[in-house]
Amino acid sequence: MSLTQSVVSVGTAITTVVAPTNDWAKYAIKNLQPKNVDEYARDGYMFIIGQQFTITSGGTANFSMATGDTGAQLDFYSIISDTSTVLSSLVEGATVTTTGDPIPAYNLNRNHSDSHNAVLKAASSISGGTAISQEFTTASVHAGGALSSTKIHTLKPNATYGMRFVNVANQTTNVFFQLGFSEHYNGYNNIWLGTANETYIIKPGEELIMDLTPNSTINAVSLMDSNKLAVMRQE
């Protein structure tokens, strides 16, 4: 009995992961892609951004997030206000006027690149649109307030979202906002044996074991390049 193993990179082009042979063999095929937020971070798919800013009584601070071709998944965030209560809104379909240079976001795995497609900027105004998600961070001159959430939001591709922070109290407040997001996430880590969205799917962490007859071929495809599939052959 012999055992051979390999890791195949699967992407949007159909890739042969098991080539025809002239004998019977048992195969184990496993999707090595991350399946949850913790694994995204460890595998270098998670980015983090933080901003500290001041909002006067009744004032507003605005930011913009323009997504790339795969959209973005907001995986966690926190909002801290030291003096006044703040209403925060994620606004979809708005007209957003940005200012200044892009705000950098950093990979949580420092062995991986900081390169990401989303563009985050400060904004001078957000008009129209719909507030699709809101948070209320309570604070006062006597005690600051903090809010943390792992509520996941999946944003549309090639779209601009506004992030609005409104000081609803009568004191100037300092706010710290932190956001963790991924762009290679959810269904982008799935691998299909054949045609994407139509044939047998292997989700992240799942394994398929089968006996193959001579001259069998298995092809694989994914919605994003560089997804890892382990192939083990026993004969």
Secondary structure, 3 states (H helix, E strand, C coil): CCEEEEEEEECCCCEEEECCCCCCEEEEEEECCCCCHHHHHHCCCEEEEEEEEEECCCCEEEEEEECECCEEEEEEEEEEECCCCEEEEEEECCEEEEECCCCCCEECCCCCCCCCCCEEEEEEEEECCEEEEEEEECCCCCCCEEEEECCCEEECCCCEEEEEEEECCCCCEEEEEEEEEECCCHHHHCEEECCCCCCEEECCCCEEEEEECCCCCEEEECCCCCEEEEEEEEC
